[in-house]
Amino acid sequence: MADEKPNKYEQHDSLPIPTYEEAISSRPSSSQSYLGPEEVSHDAERQGLLARDRLPRNNGYEPPTVESARSSLDFLPSSGGSSRRNSAEALQREIQEMDIEEPGDPNIRLRTSRFSKRITSLTHSLSSINLPFRQWLPSGQYLRAKIPSWPQALRFQPNWIIVGRIFAIFLVVFIIWLFFISDLFSVRSARMNSMFDPENLRTYVLNHIDADNIRRNLQYATKYDHMAGTEGSYTHAIWVETAFQQAGLERVGLEKFEVYLNNPKIGGRRVAIIDPPELQWMAKLEEELVYPVEWAAQQTPVFHGHSKTGNITGPLVYANYGSREDFERLAKEGINLEGSIALVRYYGTQADRALKVKAAQLAGAIGCIIYSDPAEDGFLKGEPYPKGRYMPDDAVQRGSVALSSWVVGDVLSPGYASLPGEQRREPVENNPGLVNIPSIPLAWRDAQKLLQALKGHGKKITDAEATGGVPDVEWWTGDSGSPTVHLMNDQDEREREGVYNVLGRITGVEQSEKSIIVGNHRDAWCFGGADPGSGTAVMLEVVRIFGELTTAGWRPRRTIEFASWDGEEYNMIGSTEHVENRIADLRRDGFAYLNVDVGVSGTDFEAAGPIFATTLKRVLDRVKDPQDGNRTFRQIWEANQTTMAGLGSGSDFVAFLDLAGTSSIDMGFHGLPYPYHSCYDNYDWMDTYGDPEFQYHKALAQIWALLILDLADRPILPFDMNVYAQEVAKYANELEKDVKSKSTKSSPAINLTPLKSAANDFVVSAKRFEDWGAAWEKTVRESGGFEPNTLAQQRIAHNTKMADFETNLLDVDGGLPGREQFKHIIFAPQIWDTYGTAYFPGVRDAVEEGEWELAQRQADKAASILSKAAKALIS
């Protein structure tokens, strides 16, 4: 298959992967050999980081070294790849020269602009010791000359050093009073970046996102595989760390955890028909080489992360999508699955591959094979790669079969961080986060042979919904007399494998302890063109832009944290361990988490997280669709009547929202199927079919950066409590309908009146709460942009209450019964649909299991927590 594809890969140099010893050394040789002419060594960057231990300049910011390959002033579109700005002052002037009104938001413009200009002149005049009024103060010589002479016997000899010190004390006290007690200056608003007009900042961000930079980022990110726990992943971590340092982020470094991971042993996987003899056959398993032969060692093997080791034989049974309903249907038809190996296809009525394996296990199967069917993502949808965007016949969807609905993060340390040296470890056997039967993924090329072998066994399938699109197959269920299949899945299981998050930040100047956290995962099942490389490439461009702003002296009101997560593909490991390691801090100080996973795989913008509805629309109103330059994404969003859904699972927002209670949003450009989790998801697929001009990558960077600015720098945190309250009330009504539909005479519906009443109380409280924000804006506008100290303190307290609301929705001392790691009373992954959202999950879980008394207790608990959170909002 490889020789049939055009050789478009000569542009890629083979990147040598370092040994583990080289990778963890201060100057890994293989990593060093790949540095381009404009890149600096990791040691050099570390020295630059160490230099920040000196006395900080520019309000704490230390500019990057001149050796930085990706200097915060490089690669600007206005300069054709080299910056025409030779100083921070020049960059400041460029930002200040921009002056475009923000559509639909003139009041904010009025408030911030007038106040900024008023404060700027005052702060500059007081920024040095040479204060304007010092010229009028008498000098020591003058005082001595004017004091009259006394007779020698009565003459007093003052100690002028002591007099000077006393005067200096009075001067310092006066300045402290002037700045921090009087209302002449607002405590927080008179800050170093007041010279930056907010509208100019937004315009600068829009104009300076560079699609070519993002393209180069993705080219590098996809040069070799970087699965979690491998040398490729660690080398990627060093690359991202260097980019963070070059952008001038603070406190840049790697965060290590030691977690449970698995990889297949050499020769340890096999799928074969072994009986009857005339049907004997063995699957190829691996994909064809995507890159030239010399790249073969860098193509990851086909397997399921966190799959059970096993070596089994049994009759083959086809079970459609592998949902519980599919297995129940087979049982009703008299098909015995005890001791069988289930063959199921991806997607459909059970989207989560782990739950397919779990359902097969509960049905009595001893193994599970999951294949990619062309009816879902292959040639029946359109031309397969390399002639089109869809999965070719040999492509395999890798992925994790960890039970993320039950345990998220490291399955051996649920509820606490798996730091190096952590002694507490849960056992692997019978772990609630792991399946108990082996599984393996297949391409439809291999699955075809298995499906053909089932002909004449079990029941012939006539329901079109239960048949796939594999050609030349007569669809039968199979039964205990089906051909015998051998499934071997021998895994190298490591209970303490290192994963590395990369962290950096820009410290805020008003509430520096409060954080807006920005994250994307870095690890991939193979080369990761769309998942997650597109998101990583975009985030690095966003980091570069914010580095330029800090170079010019800008600082946000609230701290911005950037994070590149490791181990997401296995079970959102890196982000979850990070959250568990600082759970108390995040519950107190985490204002928002902004997640991008797959940045671009199509042209449809999608986002989830209802509390962000207003700020997202404001941002979307500024970014135009690359295909239709006359329409903004907000116009498209509203024309499609898109709403902000709640968050389920499947990416790194889970721990932030469900464990820490940090309001979260997940977003990206999605679309038609693509070679998901296969080695065909690479740079060349993106460059040819995904986003050839990288204009949607650019649009995502603009949206992401503007959203960060909005959340980190608006005086009032731009959450929409009204929309959130209305959505919660809707969730309560939907829950009541669902519960009634499942109730019977023997199990009557539970009483949800207290929960609905609490939801309505939230609607009322949210309205009162938002009214204060409107009153604040009116007061500041009418005062010409002046905000006195008392009002500033009230605004800060208002913001804190707003952010605390999500945290107050946690059942901190309890959690969901049976999966106590999840604490949020409104959002959690559905227990049997990981990617779906279970609104009021404690109630739904209990109803699903028919435990009506537990359901009532969970409903009452949710009502109580929601009611208290609503009252705290306006107390």
Salt bridges, closest charged atoms under 4 A:
ASP43 OD2 - ARG27 NH1 3.60
GLU62 OE2 - ARG54 NH2 3.56
GLU62 OE2 - ARG57 NH2 3.52
GLU94 OE1 - ARG84 NH2 3.75
GLU94 OE1 - ARG85 NH1 2.23
GLU94 OE2 - HIS208 NE2 2.82
ASP99 OD1 - ARG109 NH2 2.21
GLU101 OE2 - ARG109 NE 3.81
GLU102 OE1 - ARG202 NH1 2.92
GLU102 OE2 - ARG714 NH2 3.11
ASP105 OD2 - ARG714 NH2 3.17
ASP197 OD1 - ARG109 NH1 3.31
GLU199 OE1 - ARG202 NH1 3.40
GLU199 OE2 - ARG622 NH2 2.83
GLU241 OE1 - HIS42 NE2 3.19
GLU241 OE1 - ARG46 NH2 3.67
GLU250 OE2 - ARG555 NH1 2.35
GLU255 OE1 - HIS578 ND1 2.84
GLU258 OE2 - LYS256 NZ 3.79
GLU258 OE1 - ARG496 NH1 3.92
GLU286 OE2 - ARG269 NH2 2.54
GLU287 OE1 - ARG398 NH2 2.98
GLU288 OE2 - ARG445 NH1 3.17
ASP326 OD1 - ARG329 NH1 2.76
GLU376 OE2 - ARG345 NH1 3.47
ASP410 OD2 - ARG425 NH1 2.94
GLU422 OE2 - ARG424 NE 3.06
GLU429 OE2 - LYS308 NZ 3.21
ASP446 OD1 - ARG445 NE 3.77
GLU474 OE1 - LYS455 NZ 3.86
GLU474 OE2 - LYS460 NZ 3.96
ASP490 OD1 - LYS265 NZ 3.69
ASP492 OD2 - ARG494 NH1 3.53
GLU497 OE1 - ARG494 NE 2.47
GLU510 OE1 - ARG557 NH1 2.88
GLU510 OE2 - ARG795 NH1 2.89
ASP523 OD1 - HIS521 ND1 3.15
ASP531 OD1 - HIS521 NE2 3.30
ASP531 OD2 - HIS677 NE2 3.05
GLU541 OE2 - ARG544 NH2 2.58
GLU548 OE2 - ARG544 NH1 3.15
GLU561 OE2 - ARG505 NH2 3.38
GLU561 OE1 - ARG582 NH1 2.81
ASP566 OD2 - ARG522 NH2 3.48
GLU568 OE1 - HIS521 NE2 3.08
GLU569 OE2 - HIS521 NE2 3.70
GLU569 OE1 - HIS677 NE2 3.34
ASP585 OD1 - ARG588 NH2 2.81
ASP589 OD1 - LYS514 NZ 2.78
ASP589 OD2 - ARG588 NE 3.16
ASP597 OD1 - HIS521 NE2 2.91
GLU606 OE1 - HIS670 ND1 3.04
ASP628 OD2 - ARG631 NE 3.27
GLU638 OE2 - ARG634 NE 2.98
ASP684 OD2 - HIS12 NE2 3.75
ASP687 OD1 - ARG215 NH1 2.64
ASP691 OD2 - HIS697 ND1 2.74
ASP710 OD2 - ARG618 NH2 2.79
ASP710 OD1 - ARG714 NE 2.34
ASP713 OD1 - ARG191 NH2 3.18
GLU727 OE1 - LYS730 NZ 3.19
GLU736 OE1 - LYS756 NZ 2.94
ASP738 OD2 - ARG844 NH1 2.89
ASP771 OD1 - LYS767 NZ 3.10
GLU777 OE1 - ARG111 NH1 3.73
GLU777 OE2 - ARG781 NH1 3.89
GLU782 OE2 - LYS778 NZ 2.69
GLU787 OE2 - ARG795 NE 2.66
GLU806 OE2 - HIS824 NE2 2.80
ASP811 OD2 - LYS861 NZ 3.00
ASP845 OD2 - ARG819 NH2 2.77
GLU848 OE2 - ARG324 NH2 3.13
GLU848 OE1 - LYS742 NZ 3.27
